[in-house]
């Protein structure tokens, strides 16, 4: 049997385990500290209470049972009269056993002995050891007293004992000490762990914002040595990336400038020649080359230098739709009355323009819907064109990829429109996906975080 087959049954258990494991670093660190602490406290409490009720609790119960047994023995020896009253007074004063003799020959009905009550079990065991007469007791009717009835030849002896005689104050001292120290250790752990996790959160936020093209000016390494090392590595990486992007953009700008110069001369020379089919074809070729240079440069440069602003998504999409309609495109728009989103307006407008132009190029009718849902903002562009095969829906986002392999600008463009649009969407923390439109064409969905 293969290793994959052996691992398959463990997958549901692994998923079940992950459901109960915290995902955050602070929660996991606290779990590492709190879980052993709770286990130690539970074991300590179990051992303490077992020893306490086994030794101290038994001794206290034996003391109460012994005092009652002494009264029973004394009642059988002493006659009724002053001696009996003196015995009851001394018992109440010295032993805190408040006794009286009832002239009856039947024991009262009392609550049954609870198997879950350590007091009931211990008191019943010790009374059975010390008394040789029928008895009953009630430890629940009065929360401050325990009453014991013993049937003797003279009647029924009723002995009432304070509950505190059967409990040791060490229980409460132990509980206060255990809970107090645990809470104190937990508070100290939370304080120091929070201070250790905060720099990691700031590093994560700075990295996320940098991925979206937003610069965090006040970010600096702090925290533990390992966290500071990671922060310094991030700052160095950020500077290297910026330097590489700047060098690439400057190089492409220079190449674009160098190529535009001979193209401009060619355009001027064509303007001086008589109009003919040849000159018109050459003029179209030059325009196509200039358009390709502009697309290449825009793709390489991106829109990272633009600052983010709060804009109305419906208005921004409306401007793109109006521009397409002015060019004769059949575009319908459904947009919310108000949907404010923090974006780089020019960059997002360029991405939307590329999506609309792509839909207009392949379809006769285009429907656009913008709005907000549980996942954030979205803009859906549907057309009635031929669509894109499922197996090629990711490939069309690759730079210079075109479904039309003829490289004809009129039918396929340069092959950078969707690439630029997805790069802009992802720089905002969103994405662009493709699907089948209800009318059979292509549905393009641009999503932005809410």
C-alpha positions in Angstrom: 0.0 0.0 0.0 1.4 3.4 -1.0 2.2 6.2 1.5 -0.6 8.4 -0.1 -3.1 5.7 0.7 -1.9 5.4 4.3 -2.2 9.2 4.7 -5.7 9.6 3.3 -7.6 8.4 6.4 -5.6 10.9 8.5 -6.8 13.8 6.5 -10.3 14.2 8.2 -8.7 13.9 11.6 -6.1 16.5 10.7 -8.8 18.9 9.5 -10.8 18.2 12.7 -7.7 18.9 14.8 -7.0 22.2 13.0 -10.6 23.4 13.8 -9.7 23.5 17.5 -6.2 24.9 17.2 -6.0 28.7 17.2 -4.6 30.3 14.1 -3.0 33.4 15.6 0.5 33.5 17.1 -0.7 35.2 20.3 -3.4 32.6 20.8 -1.1 29.7 20.1 1.6 31.0 22.5 -1.0 31.5 25.2 -2.3 28.0 24.6 1.3 26.6 25.0 1.5 28.4 28.4 -2.1 28.0 29.6 -2.6 24.4 28.7 0.2 23.0 30.8 -0.7 25.4 33.6 -4.3 24.2 33.6 -3.1 20.5 33.6 -0.8 21.1 36.5 -3.5 22.9 38.5 -6.0 20.1 37.8 -3.5 17.4 38.8 -2.6 19.4 41.9 -6.2 20.0 42.8 -7.0 16.3 42.4 -4.1 15.2 44.5 -4.8 17.8 47.1 -8.5 17.1 47.5 -7.9 13.3 47.5 -5.4 13.7 50.2 -7.5 16.3 52.0 -10.7 14.3 52.1 -8.8 11.1 52.7 -6.8 12.4 55.7 -7.9 15.8 57.0 -11.6 15.4 56.1 -11.7 11.9 57.7 -10.1 13.2 60.9 -12.6 16.1 61.1 -15.5 13.7 60.5 -14.1 11.3 63.1 -13.9 14.1 65.6 -17.6 14.9 65.1 -18.6 11.3 65.2 -16.6 10.7 68.3 -18.2 13.7 70.1 -21.7 12.3 69.2 -20.6 8.8 70.3 -19.4 10.3 73.6 -22.8 11.9 74.2 -24.6 8.6 73.4 -22.4 6.8 75.9 -22.8 9.5 78.5 -26.6 9.4 78.2 -26.6 5.7 78.9 -24.6 6.3 82.1 -25.9 9.6 83.5 -29.4 9.8 84.9 -31.8 12.5 83.8 -31.5 15.8 85.7 -28.9 18.4 86.4 -26.1 16.2 85.2 -27.7 15.8 81.8 -28.3 19.5 81.3 -24.7 20.2 82.4 -23.5 17.7 79.8 -25.4 19.4 77.0 -24.1 22.8 78.0 -20.5 21.7 78.1 -20.9 19.9 74.8 -22.2 23.0 73.2 -19.6 25.2 74.7 -16.5 23.0 74.4 -17.3 20.9 71.3 -19.9 23.0 69.4 -22.2 20.1 69.5 -25.7 21.3 70.3 -27.6 18.3 71.6 -31.1 17.6 73.0 -33.0 14.4 73.9 -36.4 13.9 72.3 -38.9 11.5 74.0 -39.7 9.6 70.8 -38.8 6.2 69.5 -38.7 6.9 65.7 -36.1 8.6 63.5 -37.3 11.4 61.1 -37.2 11.1 57.3 -34.1 12.7 55.9 -32.7 13.3 52.4 -30.9 10.2 50.9 -27.2 10.1 51.1 -25.6 11.5 48.0 -22.9 9.4 46.3 -21.6 12.6 44.7 -21.1 14.4 48.1 -17.7 13.8 49.8 -19.2 15.1 53.0 -22.1 12.6 53.0 -19.8 9.7 52.2 -17.2 10.6 54.8 -19.7 11.4 57.6 -21.7 8.2 56.9 -18.6 6.1 57.1 -17.3 7.6 60.4 -20.7 7.5 62.1 -21.0 3.8 61.1 -17.6 3.2 62.7 -18.4 5.1 66.0 -22.1 4.6 66.6 -23.7 1.2 67.3 -27.2 2.6 67.2 -29.6 3.5 64.3 -28.9 7.0 63.0 -29.7 9.4 60.3 -28.2 12.8 59.3 -29.1 15.7 57.2 -26.2 17.8 55.7 -28.2 19.7 53.0 -31.3 21.3 54.5 -29.3 23.9 56.4 -26.2 25.1 54.6 -24.5 26.1 57.9 -25.4 23.1 60.1 -25.4 19.3 60.0 -28.0 17.5 62.1 -27.6 13.9 63.3 -30.4 11.8 64.9 -29.4 8.8 67.0 -32.0 6.3 68.3 -31.1 5.2 71.9 -33.2 3.5 74.6 -34.0 6.9 76.3 -35.4 8.3 73.0 -33.7 10.1 70.1 -30.6 12.2 70.5 -30.5 15.2 68.2 -27.0 16.6 67.7 -26.5 19.7 65.6 -22.9 20.6 64.4 -21.7 23.6 62.5 -20.6 22.6 59.0 -17.3 24.4 59.5 -16.3 21.6 61.9 -16.2 19.3 58.9 -14.3 21.5 56.6 -10.7 22.8 56.7 -9.9 26.4 55.9 -6.9 25.1 53.9 -9.3 24.3 51.1 -10.1 28.0 50.5 -6.4 29.0 51.0 -5.4 26.4 48.4 -8.1 27.6 45.9 -7.2 31.2 46.4 -3.6 30.5 46.0 -4.0 28.4 42.9 -6.4 30.7 41.1 -4.6 33.8 42.2 -1.2 32.7 41.0 -2.6 31.3 37.8 -4.3 34.5 37.0 -1.2 36.5 37.8 1.0 34.3 35.6 -1.6 34.5 32.8 -1.7 38.3 33.0 2.1 38.5 32.9 2.2 36.1 29.9 -0.5 38.0 28.0 1.4 41.3 28.7 4.8 40.1 27.4 3.4 38.0 24.6 1.3 40.9 23.3 4.5 43.1 23.2 6.3 40.3 21.3 3.5 39.7 18.8 2.9 43.4 18.1 6.1 43.9 16.0 5.3 40.8 14.0 1.9 42.2 13.2 3.4 45.5 12.2 5.8 43.6 9.9 3.0 41.7 8.3 0.9 44.9 7.8 4.0 46.6 6.2 4.6 43.7 3.9 0.9 43.5 2.9 0.8 47.3 2.2 4.0 47.1 0.3 2.5 44.4 -1.9 -0.4 46.8 -2.6 2.0 49.6 -3.5 1.5 51.6 -0.3 4.6 52.8 1.5 4.7 52.6 5.3 7.0 55.5 6.2 7.3 55.0 10.0 8.0 51.3 9.9 11.2 50.3 11.8 12.7 47.1 13.2 11.7 46.4 16.8 10.9 43.5 19.1 13.0 40.4 19.7 16.3 39.9 17.9 14.7 37.4 15.4 11.8 39.8 14.6 14.2 42.7 14.1 16.3 40.5 11.8 13.2 39.7 9.8 12.2 43.4 9.7 15.7 44.4 8.5 15.6 41.7 5.8 12.2 43.0 4.7 13.5 46.6 4.5 16.5 45.5 2.5 14.3 43.4 0.2 11.9 46.4 -0.3 14.7 48.6 -1.3 16.1 46.1 -3.7 12.7 45.6 -5.3 12.2 49.4 -5.6 15.7 49.8 -7.1 15.1 47.0 -9.7 11.7 48.4 -10.7 13.2 51.9 -11.0 16.1 50.6 -13.1 13.8 48.6 -15.3 11.4 51.5 -15.8 14.2 53.9 -16.6 15.7 51.5 -19.1 12.4 50.9 -20.9 11.7 54.6 -20.9 15.1 55.2 -22.6 14.4 52.4 -25.1 11.0 53.8 -25.8 12.4 57.3 -26.3 15.2 56.0 -28.6 12.6 54.1 -30.7 10.1 56.9 -30.8 12.7 59.3 -32.3 13.1 57.3 -35.6 9.4 56.7 -35.7 8.8 60.4 -35.4 11.2 61.1 -38.3 9.5 58.4 -40.3 6.1 60.0 -39.6 7.4 63.5 -40.7 8.9 62.0 -43.9 5.6 60.3 -44.7 3.7 63.6 -44.2 5.9 65.1 -47.0 5.2 62.3 -49.4 2.1 62.2 -51.7 -0.9 60.3 -50.3 -1.1 56.8 -51.6 -2.0 53.3 -50.4 1.7 52.7 -49.5 2.0 55.8 -47.4 -1.3 55.0 -45.6 -0.1 51.5 -44.8 3.2 52.8 -43.5 1.4 55.4 -41.4 -0.8 52.6 -39.9 2.3 50.5 -39.2 4.0 53.4 -37.4 0.8 54.0 -35.3 0.7 50.3 -34.4 4.4 50.4 -33.3 3.8 53.5 -31.2 0.8 51.8 -29.6 2.8 48.7 -28.9 5.6 50.8 -27.3 3.1 52.6 -25.1 1.6 49.3 -24.0 5.0 47.7 -23.2 6.1 50.8 -21.2 2.8 51.0 -19.3 3.1 47.3 -18.5 6.6 47.6 -17.2 6.1 50.8 -15.3 2.8 50.0 -13.7 0.9 52.5 -11.5 2.7 52.0 -8.3 3.6 55.7 -7.8 0.0 56.9 -7.5 -1.4 57.6 -4.0 -4.6 55.9 -2.8 -7.8 57.9 -2.6 -11.4 57.4 -1.5 -13.5 57.4 -4.7 -17.0 56.3 -5.6 -16.8 53.0 -7.5 -20.0 53.7 -9.4 -18.7 57.1 -10.7 -15.4 55.6 -11.7 -17.0 52.8 -13.7 -19.4 55.3 -15.2 -16.6 57.4 -16.6 -15.1 54.3 -18.3 -18.6 53.4 -19.7 -19.2 56.9 -21.0 -15.8 56.8 -22.8 -16.7 53.5 -24.4 -20.1 54.8 -25.5 -18.6 57.9 -27.1 -16.6 55.5 -29.3 -19.8 53.8 -30.4 -19.8 50.8 -28.1 -23.1 49.3 -26.8 -22.5 49.2 -23.1 -25.1 49.1 -20.3 -24.2 49.8 -16.6 -25.9 49.0 -13.3 -24.0 50.6 -10.4 -24.8 51.3 -6.8 -25.9 54.7 -5.6 -22.9 55.0 -3.3 -19.9 52.6 -2.9 -16.8 54.4 -1.6 -13.6 52.4 -2.0 -9.9 53.3 -1.3 -8.0 52.8 -4.5 -5.5 54.4 -6.9 -8.1 56.0 -9.2 -6.0 56.2 -12.4 -4.7 52.7 -12.1 -8.1 51.2 -11.4 -9.6 53.3 -14.2 -7.0 51.8 -16.6 -7.8 48.3 -15.4 -11.5 48.9 -16.0 -10.8 50.4 -19.4 -8.8 47.4 -20.4 -11.6 45.1 -19.4 -14.3 47.1 -21.2 -12.2 47.4 -24.3 -11.6 43.7 -24.3 -15.3 43.0 -24.0 -16.2 45.6 -26.8 -13.5 44.1 -29.1 -15.1 40.6 -29.0 -18.8 41.3 -28.3 -21.5 43.4 -29.8 -23.2 44.1 -26.5 -21.6 44.6 -23.1 -23.3 44.6 -19.6 -21.5 46.0 -16.6 -22.6 45.6 -13.0 -20.8 47.1 -10.0 -21.7 46.6 -6.4 -20.7 45.4 -3.0 -21.1 41.9 -1.4 -19.9 40.0 1.7 -16.4 39.7 0.2 -16.0 43.3 -0.7 -16.5 45.3 -4.0 -16.9 43.8 -7.4 -17.3 44.9 -11.0 -18.7 42.3 -13.4 -18.3 42.7 -17.2 -20.3 40.5 -19.5 -20.3 40.3 -23.3 -22.0 38.2 -26.0 -18.8 37.3 -27.8 -17.2 33.9 -28.4 -15.9 33.7 -24.8 -12.6 32.0 -23.7 -12.2 28.2 -23.4 -12.0 27.0 -19.8 -8.5 25.6 -20.2 -7.2 28.9 -21.4 -8.8 31.3 -18.9 -5.6 31.5 -16.8 -3.3 31.6 -19.8 -4.9 34.8 -21.2 -3.5 36.7 -18.2 0.1 35.9 -19.2 1.9 38.9 -20.8 1.7 38.9 -24.6 -0.6 35.9 -24.7 -3.3 36.1 -27.4 -6.0 33.7 -28.5 -5.6 35.1 -32.0 -2.2 33.8 -33.0 -2.0 36.0 -36.1 -0.7 38.9 -34.0 -3.1 41.2 -35.8 -3.6 44.3 -33.7 -7.1 44.8 -35.0 -8.3 41.3 -33.7 -6.1 40.6 -30.8 -4.3 43.6 -29.5 -0.8 43.4 -28.0 -1.8 40.8 -25.4 -1.1 42.9 -22.3 -4.6 44.3 -21.5 -5.7 41.5 -19.1 -2.2 41.2 -17.7 -2.1 44.9 -16.7 -5.6 44.8 -15.4 -4.9 41.8 -13.1 -1.6 43.3 -11.9 -3.5 46.4 -10.9 -6.3 44.5 -9.2 -3.8 42.4 -7.2 -1.9 45.5 -6.3 -5.1 46.6 -4.6 -5.4 43.3 -2.7 -8.1 42.0 -5.2 -8.1 39.8 -8.3 -9.7 39.3 -11.7 -11.3 36.0 -12.7 -13.0 34.8 -15.8 -16.2 32.8 -16.2 -18.9 32.1 -18.7 -21.5 34.9 -19.1 -25.2 34.1 -19.0 -25.5 35.0 -22.7 -22.7 32.6 -23.7 -19.9 35.1 -23.9 -17.2 36.0 -21.4 -17.8 37.2 -17.8 -14.9 39.1 -16.3 -15.1 39.7 -12.5 -12.9 42.3 -10.8 -12.9 42.0 -7.0 -11.5 44.5 -4.5 -11.3 44.2 -0.7 -14.1 45.9 1.2 
